[in-house]
Amino acid sequence: SLAEEIKPVEVKLEDFFTKVLSIIGKTTDEQLASLLKERKTTISVAESLTGGLLSARLTSIAGSSEYFVGGIVCYNNRVKVMDVGVPASLISKHGGASKEVAMAMAEGIRRRFRTDIGLAATGVAGPAPLPPAPVGLTHIALAYEGGTEWKELYLQGTRSEIREKAAQATMGLLWLYLGGEEIIYKLK
């Protein structure tokens, strides 16, 4: 039944948020800095919805120049195309707040900045929807040599809260990719 098909997705998203938002010990940003430094992994970001929040968080830790190469706030679709390398046809077909564009943003920034990881966030913070996308629709993506990970989220709250939650979820996707789950298991 449809309910049975939907339930596993709900559980996965709930698990994702539980792991991301209830971290034991160090803050997510400090853990990420340690993991990126330990693995000698470089990262770049393409931000739309988060408007620079990811770059600010990734560079808030001393020594971040070891892993953070740079980022582009591509709030306007023209910048997504011209500076990040998102095909205009993807935006025309799916809209700027879509899975396809989020994945292309992560892949494009990784390629342009020649980093190990490309991180991206796009969506609608509100207060008005961007039809067909409703307020709170968020797409986050992480590109690496072996492929691209993607999550679709429906966030609630004020414009500011949606942007903060989107940044946290994107950092969480990075944290999970880098093996952050292992840290929780070690602390138990």
VEXDREN-2710 file (C-alpha; in Angstrom, 1 decimal):
% VEXDREN-2710
k/r/px/py/pz
1/SER/0.0/0.0/0.0
2/LEU/1.0/3.6/-0.4
3/ALA/1.2/4.1/3.4
4/GLU/3.7/1.2/3.6
5/GLU/5.8/2.8/0.9
6/ILE/5.8/6.2/2.6
7/LYS/6.6/5.0/6.1
8/PRO/10.3/4.0/5.4
9/VAL/11.0/7.4/3.9
10/GLU/9.5/9.1/7.1
11/VAL/11.7/6.9/9.3
12/LYS/14.8/7.7/7.3
13/LEU/14.2/11.4/7.5
14/GLU/13.4/11.2/11.2
15/ASP/16.7/9.2/11.7
16/PHE/18.6/11.7/9.6
17/PHE/17.3/14.6/11.8
18/THR/17.8/12.7/15.0
19/LYS/21.5/12.1/14.1
20/VAL/22.1/15.5/12.7
21/LEU/20.3/17.7/15.3
22/SER/21.2/15.8/18.6
23/ILE/24.9/15.5/18.5
24/ILE/26.7/14.5/21.6
25/GLY/29.8/16.4/22.8
26/LYS/31.4/18.8/20.3
27/THR/29.3/21.0/18.1
28/THR/28.7/19.8/14.5
29/ASP/31.0/22.5/13.1
30/GLU/33.9/21.5/15.3
31/GLN/33.4/17.9/14.5
32/LEU/33.3/18.7/10.8
33/ALA/36.5/20.8/11.0
34/SER/38.2/17.8/12.7
35/LEU/37.0/15.3/10.2
36/LEU/37.9/17.5/7.2
37/LYS/41.4/18.2/8.6
38/GLU/42.0/14.5/9.5
39/ARG/41.0/13.3/6.0
40/LYS/42.8/16.2/4.3
41/THR/39.5/16.8/2.4
42/THR/38.8/20.1/0.6
43/ILE/35.3/21.6/0.3
44/SER/33.5/24.3/-1.7
45/VAL/29.8/25.4/-1.4
46/ALA/27.1/26.8/-3.7
47/GLU/24.4/28.5/-1.7
48/SER/21.0/29.8/-2.7
49/LEU/18.5/29.4/0.2
50/THR/21.2/29.6/2.9
51/GLY/22.7/32.9/1.5
52/GLY/26.2/32.4/2.9
53/LEU/25.3/30.6/6.2
54/LEU/27.2/27.5/5.1
55/SER/30.3/29.4/4.2
56/ALA/30.2/31.3/7.5
57/ARG/29.9/28.1/9.5
58/LEU/32.6/26.3/7.6
59/THR/35.0/29.2/8.2
60/SER/34.1/29.9/11.8
61/ILE/36.7/27.4/13.1
62/ALA/40.4/28.4/13.2
63/GLY/42.4/26.6/10.6
64/SER/39.5/26.3/8.2
65/SER/41.7/27.4/5.3
66/GLU/43.1/23.8/5.4
67/TYR/39.8/22.5/4.0
68/PHE/37.6/25.4/2.9
69/VAL/38.4/26.6/-0.6
70/GLY/35.5/28.9/-1.3
71/GLY/31.8/29.4/-2.1
72/ILE/29.4/31.2/-4.3
73/VAL/26.1/32.6/-3.1
74/CYS/24.0/31.9/-6.2
75/TYR/20.7/33.4/-5.1
76/ASN/19.7/34.4/-8.6
77/ASN/19.3/31.6/-11.2
78/ARG/21.5/33.6/-13.6
79/VAL/24.4/33.1/-11.1
80/LYS/23.6/29.4/-10.8
81/VAL/24.1/29.1/-14.5
82/MET/27.0/31.6/-15.2
83/ASP/29.1/31.1/-12.1
84/VAL/28.3/27.6/-10.8
85/GLY/27.7/25.9/-14.1
86/VAL/24.1/24.7/-13.6
87/PRO/22.6/24.0/-17.1
88/ALA/19.9/26.6/-17.8
89/SER/17.8/23.8/-19.2
90/LEU/17.6/22.2/-15.7
91/ILE/16.3/25.4/-14.2
92/SER/13.8/25.9/-17.0
93/LYS/12.5/22.4/-16.7
94/HIS/12.6/21.8/-12.9
95/GLY/12.9/25.3/-11.3
96/GLY/15.7/26.7/-9.1
97/ALA/14.4/25.0/-6.0
98/SER/14.7/21.4/-7.2
99/LYS/16.6/18.1/-6.7
100/GLU/18.1/18.4/-10.2
101/VAL/19.4/22.0/-9.6
102/ALA/20.7/21.2/-6.1
103/MET/22.7/18.2/-7.5
104/ALA/24.0/20.3/-10.4
105/MET/25.0/23.1/-7.9
106/ALA/27.0/20.6/-5.8
107/GLU/28.6/19.0/-8.8
108/GLY/29.3/22.4/-10.5
109/ILE/30.9/24.0/-7.5
110/ARG/33.1/20.9/-6.9
111/ARG/34.2/21.0/-10.5
112/ARG/34.8/24.8/-10.7
113/PHE/36.7/25.0/-7.4
114/ARG/38.5/21.6/-7.9
115/THR/37.6/20.3/-4.4
116/ASP/37.0/16.9/-3.0
117/ILE/33.5/17.8/-1.9
118/GLY/30.9/20.2/-3.3
119/LEU/28.0/21.2/-1.0
120/ALA/24.8/22.9/-2.1
121/ALA/21.5/24.1/-0.7
122/THR/18.5/25.6/-2.5
123/GLY/14.9/26.0/-1.7
124/VAL/12.2/28.5/-0.6
125/ALA/12.5/30.4/2.7
126/GLY/9.4/32.4/2.2
127/PRO/7.3/34.2/3.3
128/ALA/5.8/33.7/-0.2
129/PRO/5.9/30.4/-2.1
130/LEU/7.8/30.2/-5.4
131/PRO/5.2/28.1/-7.4
132/PRO/5.2/25.3/-7.8
133/ALA/7.6/25.1/-4.8
134/PRO/6.0/25.7/-1.4
135/VAL/7.6/27.7/1.5
136/GLY/10.0/25.4/3.3
137/LEU/10.8/23.1/0.4
138/THR/14.6/22.5/0.7
139/HIS/17.0/20.5/-1.5
140/ILE/20.5/19.8/-0.2
141/ALA/23.2/18.0/-2.1
142/LEU/26.8/16.8/-1.6
143/ALA/29.0/15.9/-4.6
144/TYR/32.1/13.8/-4.3
145/GLU/34.3/11.8/-6.7
146/GLY/32.0/8.8/-6.5
147/GLY/28.7/10.5/-7.0
148/THR/26.2/12.9/-5.5
149/GLU/24.0/12.5/-2.4
150/TRP/20.7/14.4/-2.1
151/LYS/18.0/15.1/0.4
152/GLU/14.6/16.8/0.0
153/LEU/13.2/18.4/3.2
154/TYR/10.1/20.3/4.1
155/LEU/11.1/22.8/6.8
156/GLN/8.8/24.9/8.9
157/GLY/9.2/28.2/10.7
158/THR/10.0/31.8/9.9
159/ARG/12.1/32.7/7.0
160/SER/15.2/32.9/9.3
161/GLU/14.4/29.6/11.0
162/ILE/14.0/27.8/7.6
163/ARG/17.4/29.2/6.5
164/GLU/19.1/28.1/9.7
165/LYS/17.5/24.6/9.6
166/ALA/18.5/24.3/6.0
167/ALA/22.1/25.2/6.9
168/GLN/22.1/22.7/9.8
169/ALA/20.7/19.9/7.6
170/THR/23.3/20.6/4.9
171/MET/26.1/20.5/7.5
172/GLY/24.5/17.3/8.8
173/LEU/24.6/15.7/5.4
174/LEU/28.3/16.6/5.2
175/TRP/28.8/15.2/8.7
176/LEU/27.1/11.9/7.8
177/TYR/29.1/11.6/4.6
178/LEU/32.4/12.1/6.5
179/GLY/31.5/9.3/9.0
180/GLY/30.1/11.4/11.8
181/GLU/27.9/8.5/12.9
182/GLU/31.1/6.7/14.0
183/ILE/31.7/9.5/16.6
184/ILE/28.3/8.9/18.2
185/TYR/29.0/5.2/18.5
186/LYS/32.4/5.8/20.0
187/LEU/30.9/8.1/22.6
188/LYS/28.2/5.7/23.7
END
